[in-house]
Structure formats: structure tokens, C-alpha cells
């Protein structure tokens, strides 16, 4: 499903919405009109955190300074 969000000011109590080509076709669309609150800042999405049960279960071997594998791992002989 593709969504289109438009924030616009009405002119003579009318809003004109230009649909992108990806939404063009012989379809019906639902339009919901909500006022934009200019006093409250936009809500930042809540950052996801790993489950507490995973704490200490992962071993970090690569810190971008020390290679994740030793040089002997690359020997093909």
C-alpha cells in the first residue's frame, strides 16, 4: 500500500491534491483531513532496543581497529 501525505493550506475552503503517477488509475481513494498542530513539535519515533534477555550474549570481535579474524584465517595453503 502506498500512502501520500500532503500538508497544504486551503484556498476558499478548497484543497487540490495532485496524485503522483504511481497512484494514477481507475481506483477509489480514501481522503482523511486533519488539522496540523503548529504548537506541538513532531513526535520522534521511539527507538527500538534489544530484549534484556540478550544482554551479554553477543561477542563483539570487530571494533573497526582490530580485525574480526586473524591473519592465519586467511591462509589458503
Number of C-alpha atoms within 10 A of each C-alpha: 2 5 6 9 6 9 11 11 12 9 8 6 6 8 12 9 11 9 9 8 7 7 13 9 7 6 6 6 7 4 7 5 8 7 8 10 8 7 6 7 7 8 6 6 6 6 5 6 6 7 7 7 7 8 8 8 7 7 6 8 10 10 8 7 6 9 10 11 10 9 8 7 7 8 7 5 3
